[in-house]
């Protein structure tokens, strides 16, 4: 796995932040990931916290700071999809989070016409759109659910 984070010092021989699956198949962050540049000692932009003993790698959720996979279904988009710490939302091959367009495409919003404006005609912010996407059911999913319910109420068989 390529690191999302690069040393500010420009020194590219620092070990990258990575993870591996343990014997139970659970993704575990590497405990050997340095948080300081091995050349200049600068604090690297890695997931770290400062506690009473100094700086250490962050421990916590297993799905954060992870890349999406080209070959696997995407996990649910959350309202924090614009942050690297949000539930496996790093681009599969580039050092960035998903663009707004990629999030819309993944969420099936790009298949439908939406007017992203407020009632007064002003555009809404990208942040608000990301929050809406992250708290919603994909439109294509809703369409299938409602199609099934209508067919159930009408006592007809859904198209295969």
C-alpha positions as CSV (number, residue, x, y, z in Angstrom):
1,X,0.0,0.0,0.0
2,X,1.4,3.4,-0.9
3,X,1.5,6.0,1.8
4,X,-1.0,8.8,1.6
5,X,1.4,10.9,3.6
6,X,4.8,12.2,2.4
7,X,7.4,13.7,4.6
8,X,7.4,17.5,4.5
9,X,11.2,17.3,4.5
10,X,11.1,15.8,1.0
11,X,13.0,12.7,2.2
12,X,11.3,9.8,0.4
13,X,13.1,6.9,2.2
14,X,10.9,7.0,5.3
15,X,8.9,3.8,5.8
16,X,5.3,4.3,4.6
17,X,2.2,4.0,6.8
18,X,0.6,0.7,6.0
19,X,-1.5,-2.1,7.4
20,X,-1.8,-5.9,7.0
21,X,-4.5,-8.4,7.8
22,X,-3.9,-10.5,10.9
23,X,-4.6,-14.2,11.3
24,X,-8.3,-13.4,11.8
25,X,-8.5,-11.2,8.7
26,X,-8.7,-8.0,10.6
27,X,-6.7,-5.0,9.1
28,X,-4.1,-3.9,11.6
29,X,-2.0,-0.8,11.3
30,X,1.8,-1.4,11.3
31,X,3.3,-0.7,14.7
32,X,6.7,0.0,13.0
33,X,5.5,3.0,11.1
34,X,7.7,5.9,12.0
35,X,6.1,9.2,13.0
36,X,9.4,11.1,12.7
37,X,11.5,11.6,9.6
38,X,14.5,9.3,9.8
39,X,16.7,11.9,8.2
40,X,15.8,15.2,9.9
41,X,13.6,14.2,12.8
42,X,10.6,16.2,11.7
43,X,7.1,15.0,12.7
44,X,5.6,13.3,9.6
45,X,2.0,13.9,8.6
46,X,0.8,10.5,9.9
47,X,-2.2,9.6,12.1
48,X,-0.6,10.4,15.5
49,X,-1.6,11.6,18.9
50,X,0.3,13.3,21.7
51,X,0.0,11.7,25.1
52,X,1.9,11.9,28.4
53,X,4.8,9.9,26.9
54,X,5.1,12.1,23.8
55,X,3.9,11.3,20.2
56,X,2.6,7.9,19.1
57,X,0.7,6.4,16.3
58,X,-3.0,6.7,16.6
59,X,-4.9,3.6,17.5
60,X,-8.6,3.2,16.8
61,X,-10.9,2.5,14.0
62,X,-9.9,-0.2,11.5
63,X,-11.4,1.4,8.5
64,X,-9.7,4.8,8.7
65,X,-6.8,6.0,6.6
66,X,-7.4,3.2,4.1
67,X,-7.6,3.2,0.3
68,X,-10.6,2.0,-1.6
69,X,-10.0,-1.1,-3.7
70,X,-10.6,-1.2,-7.5
71,X,-11.8,-4.8,-7.2
72,X,-14.1,-4.6,-4.2
73,X,-17.5,-2.9,-3.5
74,X,-17.2,0.5,-2.0
75,X,-18.1,1.0,1.6
76,X,-20.9,3.4,2.6
77,X,-20.1,7.0,2.0
78,X,-20.3,9.0,5.2
79,X,-20.8,12.7,5.7
80,X,-17.0,13.0,6.4
81,X,-16.0,11.6,3.0
82,X,-13.8,14.6,2.3
83,X,-11.4,13.7,5.1
84,X,-8.7,11.1,4.9
85,X,-9.7,9.6,8.2
86,X,-13.2,8.7,6.9
87,X,-14.0,5.1,6.5
88,X,-11.8,3.9,3.6
89,X,-12.4,6.9,1.3
90,X,-8.9,7.4,-0.1
91,X,-8.6,7.1,-3.8
92,X,-7.4,3.7,-5.0
93,X,-4.2,4.9,-6.7
94,X,-3.9,8.7,-6.1
95,X,-2.9,10.4,-2.8
96,X,-6.2,12.1,-2.2
97,X,-9.8,11.6,-1.1
98,X,-12.6,11.1,-3.6
99,X,-13.6,14.2,-5.6
100,X,-17.1,15.4,-5.4
101,X,-17.8,14.0,-8.9
102,X,-16.4,10.6,-7.9
103,X,-18.6,10.5,-4.8
104,X,-21.7,11.4,-6.8
105,X,-20.9,8.8,-9.4
106,X,-20.3,6.1,-6.7
107,X,-23.5,7.1,-4.9
108,X,-25.5,7.0,-8.3
109,X,-26.4,10.7,-8.0
110,X,-24.7,11.4,-11.3
111,X,-27.4,9.1,-13.0
112,X,-30.1,11.6,-12.0
113,X,-30.7,15.3,-12.5
114,X,-30.3,17.3,-9.4
115,X,-30.3,21.1,-9.1
116,X,-27.8,21.9,-6.3
117,X,-29.3,25.3,-5.4
118,X,-31.0,26.7,-2.4
119,X,-34.6,27.9,-2.5
120,X,-33.3,31.4,-3.1
121,X,-31.4,30.2,-6.1
122,X,-27.9,30.4,-4.6
123,X,-25.6,27.5,-5.1
124,X,-25.0,25.2,-2.2
125,X,-21.4,24.5,-1.0
126,X,-19.4,21.3,-1.9
127,X,-19.3,20.7,1.9
128,X,-23.1,20.6,2.1
129,X,-23.4,18.3,-0.9
130,X,-20.9,15.9,0.7
131,X,-22.9,16.0,3.9
132,X,-26.1,15.2,2.0
133,X,-24.5,12.4,0.1
134,X,-23.1,10.9,3.3
135,X,-26.4,10.9,5.1
136,X,-28.5,9.5,2.3
137,X,-29.5,6.3,0.5
138,X,-28.2,6.1,-3.1
139,X,-31.0,7.1,-5.5
140,X,-30.6,3.9,-7.5
141,X,-31.1,1.9,-4.3
142,X,-34.2,3.9,-3.4
143,X,-35.6,3.4,-6.9
144,X,-35.2,-0.4,-6.5
145,X,-36.8,-0.3,-3.0
146,X,-39.8,1.7,-4.2
147,X,-40.2,-0.4,-7.3
148,X,-40.3,-3.5,-5.1
149,X,-42.8,-1.9,-2.7
150,X,-45.1,-0.7,-5.5
151,X,-45.1,-4.2,-7.1
152,X,-45.8,-5.7,-3.7
153,X,-48.8,-3.4,-3.2
154,X,-50.0,-4.0,-6.7
155,X,-49.4,-7.7,-6.2
156,X,-47.3,-7.9,-9.4
157,X,-44.0,-9.5,-10.1
158,X,-41.0,-7.1,-10.5
159,X,-39.1,-7.2,-13.7
160,X,-36.1,-9.6,-13.7
